[in-house]
Amino acid sequence: MGSFNKLMLFGFISIMVSCQSNTKSPESVIDKIAFEKISMEPSVLRTPNTFYSKLVANRAVLEFRGVTHFIFRGQGESGHDQIGMWTTPSDKADGIHWEVHIPSPIIPVSADPTAPDNQHILAPGVVVKGDSLFVYYMAKSAKPNPNYSICLSISTDGITFNKYASNPVLDLAIEPEVVFHNGLLYVFYQEQVEDYWEVYVATSKNGIDFNRAPKRKILGPSHTPGAFDEHSVATVRISKEGENFYMTYGACKKYIDYPESIGLARSTDLIHWEQYAHNPVFLRGDAGTWDERALWFPTVHEMQDQYVMWYEGGGSGLGLQTDEAHEASRKAREENYGGYMNTSFSQIGTAIFKGKFKDHWE
């Protein structure tokens, strides 16, 4: 059995053990929404000799034509962020095992020096529109600032992807999330205000021409001293349960893009959002762990009678046994992107919540 298959088997066993060890008696069950890790290790690791050997992050998950797609960002020796994909039949999907691992990026950076995505492609937001799979992504070019935008790639078979010829579809916007609802496609994106992020939404009928006027802000930091979302909010992901849409997002106490925790909000119209009274619903790991640093892109998907949440985490994972490990952990936890791509690396973790959000909302 290959090392990767061993890893996936270990992940599956970890779910079983974790679920058993976290079983509580009726008297001890709490009503608050809180996700629990299925393992103390990442579920998707950066892997040598792949296009995600340096980092693996920014995943999006959806079903298309009976297949569950796990779409993610990776960076390898090329130094470019690119988008990859794994798949498995939806009737077998458990959030851990993926039958098909496509070895090369499905959306690579462009070789065209004038293209908006010739440097990095990251943060995929995915949606099914008609008979096609739309992947919106954050693009970065090598040109001077501003060098970022949101671009689009389309697939009709769920395997091959073609970039929209007139990319980008949104300028001066990053970190897309996409929802198709009542004939409109909603793209959620971030804009910087002073030294923090706010989240806005634009709509489109065809998925290409977006209406941003008037500008519609849907989420921002609280600016409340000591609050979990005091300084900034980032990287939203949206799921649906019954009549409600639920948004999970990174919440930053100190820095613009360094979330220590994950918050939750709900809406019935995708415009007006109510934040969960008992936020946050998930916290970064302890000092010395692989996800001690920050948390991004909390993607929630209902699978096998539970909610599975994949998240990008970062940290040293070196423990605290040596002075070097202590210093690596301190940088990761206290400095903005401390040790990034040196002693701290992004990987993907998985957590679960058993129950329905609506039944635990107060």
C-alpha positions in Angstrom: 0.0 0.0 0.0 1.4 3.4 -1.0 2.1 6.1 1.6 -0.8 8.2 0.4 -3.2 5.3 0.7 -1.9 4.6 4.2 -2.6 8.2 5.0 -6.1 8.1 3.8 -6.7 4.8 5.7 -5.3 6.5 8.8 -7.6 9.4 8.3 -10.6 7.1 8.0 -9.6 5.2 11.2 -9.1 8.6 12.9 -12.7 9.5 12.1 -14.0 6.3 13.8 -11.8 6.7 16.8 -12.5 10.4 17.2 -16.3 9.9 16.8 -16.1 7.2 19.5 -13.9 9.2 21.9 -16.0 12.3 21.5 -19.3 10.5 22.2 -21.0 12.3 25.2 -23.8 11.2 27.5 -27.1 13.0 27.1 -26.4 15.0 30.2 -23.2 16.4 28.8 -24.3 17.3 25.3 -24.2 21.0 24.7 -26.5 22.9 22.4 -23.9 25.1 20.9 -22.6 24.6 17.4 -18.9 23.5 17.5 -16.8 21.5 15.1 -14.4 18.9 16.3 -11.3 17.7 14.5 -11.3 14.1 13.2 -7.6 13.8 13.8 -4.7 15.8 15.3 -2.9 15.6 11.9 -3.8 17.1 8.6 -6.1 15.1 6.4 -4.5 16.4 3.2 -0.8 17.0 3.4 1.7 18.8 1.1 3.3 15.9 -0.8 6.8 15.6 -2.4 6.9 15.3 -6.2 3.5 16.8 -6.7 2.3 20.2 -7.8 1.3 20.7 -4.1 4.7 19.8 -2.5 5.1 23.1 -0.8 1.5 23.8 0.3 -2.1 22.5 -0.2 -5.0 24.8 0.7 -8.2 26.6 -0.4 -10.5 23.7 -1.1 -14.0 23.8 -2.5 -16.4 20.8 -2.6 -19.5 20.1 -4.7 -21.4 17.4 -6.5 -21.7 17.4 -10.3 -23.2 14.7 -12.4 -23.1 12.2 -9.6 -19.5 12.8 -8.7 -18.2 14.8 -5.7 -15.4 17.1 -6.7 -12.7 18.2 -4.3 -11.0 21.2 -5.9 -8.0 22.8 -4.2 -5.0 25.1 -4.5 -1.5 23.7 -4.5 2.0 25.0 -4.9 5.1 23.0 -5.9 8.6 23.5 -7.1 7.4 25.9 -9.8 6.6 28.5 -7.2 3.2 29.1 -8.7 -0.2 28.5 -7.0 -2.4 26.4 -9.3 -5.8 24.5 -9.0 -6.0 20.8 -8.7 -8.8 18.3 -8.3 -9.7 14.9 -6.8 -13.1 13.1 -7.3 -15.1 10.2 -6.1 -18.6 8.9 -6.9 -21.1 10.8 -4.7 -22.7 7.7 -3.4 -19.3 6.7 -1.9 -18.2 10.1 -0.7 -17.2 10.4 2.9 -15.0 13.4 2.7 -11.8 11.5 3.3 -11.3 9.0 0.5 -11.0 10.1 -3.1 -10.9 7.5 -5.9 -9.3 9.7 -8.6 -6.3 11.9 -7.9 -5.6 14.0 -11.0 -1.8 14.4 -11.0 -1.5 17.7 -12.8 -3.3 21.0 -12.2 -6.7 21.3 -13.9 -6.3 25.1 -14.0 -2.7 26.0 -14.5 -1.1 29.5 -14.6 -1.0 31.1 -18.0 2.2 31.3 -19.9 0.9 34.6 -21.5 2.8 37.5 -20.0 -0.3 39.7 -20.4 -2.7 37.3 -18.8 -4.3 38.1 -15.5 -3.4 34.7 -14.0 0.3 34.3 -15.1 1.6 34.3 -11.6 -0.8 32.5 -9.3 -4.2 30.9 -9.3 -5.9 30.3 -6.0 -9.1 30.3 -3.9 -11.5 28.4 -6.1 -15.2 29.0 -5.7 -17.3 26.5 -7.6 -21.0 26.2 -8.7 -23.1 24.2 -11.1 -24.9 26.4 -13.6 -27.1 24.6 -16.1 -25.1 21.7 -17.6 -21.7 23.2 -16.7 -19.3 23.5 -13.7 -18.1 27.0 -13.2 -14.9 27.6 -11.2 -14.2 31.2 -10.2 -10.7 31.8 -8.9 -8.5 34.5 -7.6 -5.9 35.4 -10.2 -2.6 37.2 -9.7 -0.4 38.5 -12.4 3.2 39.6 -12.5 2.3 43.2 -13.4 2.6 46.0 -10.8 -0.2 46.5 -8.3 -3.1 46.2 -8.5 -2.3 42.7 -9.8 -5.3 40.7 -8.6 -8.7 39.9 -10.0 -11.4 37.1 -10.2 -11.4 34.9 -13.2 -13.5 32.0 -14.5 -12.9 28.5 -15.9 -15.7 26.3 -17.2 -16.1 22.5 -17.6 -19.0 20.6 -19.2 -17.7 17.2 -18.3 -16.3 17.8 -14.8 -12.8 16.8 -16.1 -11.5 19.3 -18.5 -11.6 23.0 -17.8 -11.4 26.0 -20.2 -10.7 29.5 -19.1 -13.1 32.2 -20.1 -11.5 34.0 -23.1 -12.2 37.5 -21.7 -11.0 37.0 -18.2 -11.2 38.6 -15.6 -14.9 38.8 -14.8 -14.3 41.0 -11.7 -11.5 43.4 -11.1 -10.0 44.5 -7.8 -11.7 41.6 -6.0 -10.3 38.5 -4.3 -11.3 35.2 -2.6 -14.5 34.3 -4.5 -17.4 32.2 -3.2 -20.3 31.4 -5.5 -24.0 30.4 -5.0 -26.6 29.9 -7.7 -30.1 30.8 -6.4 -33.4 31.7 -8.0 -31.8 32.2 -11.5 -29.1 34.5 -10.2 -25.4 33.7 -9.6 -24.1 35.4 -6.4 -20.3 35.9 -6.1 -19.0 36.9 -2.7 -15.7 38.6 -2.7 -13.4 40.7 -0.4 -12.3 44.3 -0.7 -9.8 46.0 1.5 -10.9 49.0 3.6 -8.1 50.7 5.4 -6.2 47.8 7.0 -8.9 45.2 7.1 -11.1 43.1 4.8 -14.9 43.4 4.2 -17.0 41.0 2.2 -19.3 42.1 -0.6 -21.7 40.4 -3.1 -22.3 40.9 -6.8 -24.9 39.2 -8.9 -25.1 37.9 -12.5 -27.6 36.2 -14.7 -25.0 34.6 -17.1 -22.2 34.2 -14.6 -20.0 36.5 -16.6 -21.4 40.0 -16.4 -21.7 41.1 -12.7 -23.7 43.9 -11.2 -21.7 45.6 -8.4 -23.7 48.8 -8.3 -24.7 49.7 -5.7 -22.0 48.0 -3.8 -23.5 45.5 -1.3 -21.5 44.8 1.8 -22.7 41.7 3.6 -20.0 41.1 6.3 -17.3 43.1 8.1 -15.3 43.0 11.4 -17.0 44.0 14.6 -14.2 46.3 15.7 -15.2 45.4 19.3 -12.1 45.2 21.5 -11.3 41.6 22.4 -13.9 40.1 20.1 -13.0 37.1 18.0 -13.7 39.2 14.8 -12.3 42.5 16.1 -10.0 43.4 13.2 -11.0 41.7 10.0 -13.0 38.9 8.3 -11.9 36.7 5.4 -12.5 33.7 3.1 -16.2 33.0 3.4 -17.8 29.7 2.3 -21.5 29.1 2.1 -23.7 26.0 2.5 -27.5 25.5 2.6 -29.8 23.7 5.0 -33.5 23.9 4.4 -34.5 27.5 3.9 -31.3 28.9 5.3 -27.9 29.6 3.8 -25.0 29.3 6.3 -21.8 31.2 6.0 -18.5 30.0 7.6 -15.6 32.5 7.6 -12.3 33.3 9.1 -12.2 35.8 11.9 -9.1 37.9 12.7 -8.5 39.6 16.0 -5.3 41.4 15.1 -4.2 41.2 11.5 -6.0 41.7 8.1 -5.7 38.1 6.9 -4.7 35.9 9.8 -7.9 34.3 11.3 -7.5 32.6 14.6 -11.0 31.2 14.5 -14.0 30.5 12.4 -17.4 32.2 12.7 -20.9 31.3 11.5 -23.8 33.4 10.1 -27.1 32.6 8.4 -29.4 34.2 5.8 -32.5 33.4 3.8 -31.8 35.8 0.9 -27.9 35.8 0.7 -27.9 39.6 1.3 -28.9 40.0 5.0 -26.9 37.9 7.4 -27.4 37.1 11.1 -24.2 36.1 13.0 -24.4 33.1 15.4 -24.6 34.3 19.0 -22.1 31.8 20.2 -19.3 32.4 17.7 -16.7 31.2 17.1 -17.5 27.6 16.1 -13.9 26.4 15.7 -10.5 27.5 16.9 -6.9 27.2 15.6 -4.8 24.4 17.1 -2.6 24.6 20.2 1.0 25.9 20.1 3.3 23.5 18.3 0.6 21.8 16.2 0.3 21.8 12.4 -2.7 24.3 12.5 -1.5 26.5 15.3 -1.2 29.5 13.1 -4.4 30.5 11.3 -7.5 29.1 9.6 -8.9 29.9 6.2 -11.7 28.8 3.8 -13.8 26.7 6.1 -15.8 24.6 3.6 -18.9 22.8 5.0 -20.6 19.9 3.2 -23.3 17.5 4.5 -22.1 13.9 4.2 -23.4 10.7 5.8 -25.6 12.5 8.4 -23.0 14.9 9.6 -21.4 18.1 8.5 -17.8 17.8 7.3 -15.7 20.9 7.3 -12.4 21.2 5.5 -10.2 24.1 6.4 -6.8 25.4 5.5 -4.6 25.5 8.5 -1.0 26.5 9.0 1.7 26.0 11.6 5.0 24.5 12.4 3.8 21.1 13.6 7.2 20.8 15.4 5.9 20.5 19.0 7.5 22.5 21.8 10.4 20.2 22.8 13.3 22.4 21.5 14.2 26.1 21.5 13.9 26.1 17.7 10.4 24.6 17.9 9.3 27.2 20.5 10.5 30.0 18.3 8.8 28.6 15.2 5.6 28.3 17.1 5.9 31.8 18.6 6.4 33.2 15.1 3.4 31.3 13.7 1.1 32.4 16.5 2.2 35.9 17.2 3.5 37.4 14.0 1.6 38.1 10.8 2.3 35.1 8.5 5.2 34.3 10.9 7.5 31.7 9.4 5.3 31.3 6.3 6.8 28.8 3.8 9.9 28.5 6.0 8.9 26.9 9.3 5.1 27.2 8.8 3.2 25.6 5.9 -0.5 25.4 4.8 -2.2 22.0 4.7 -5.9 20.9 4.9 -7.6 19.7 8.0 -11.1 18.1 8.6 -13.6 18.6 11.4 -17.2 17.4 11.9 -20.4 18.6 13.5 -23.2 16.1 14.1 -26.6 17.8 14.0 -28.5 20.4 12.1 -27.5 24.1 12.4 -31.1 25.2 12.7 -31.6 23.0 15.7 -28.8 24.6 17.6 -29.4 28.3 16.7 -30.4 30.6 19.5 
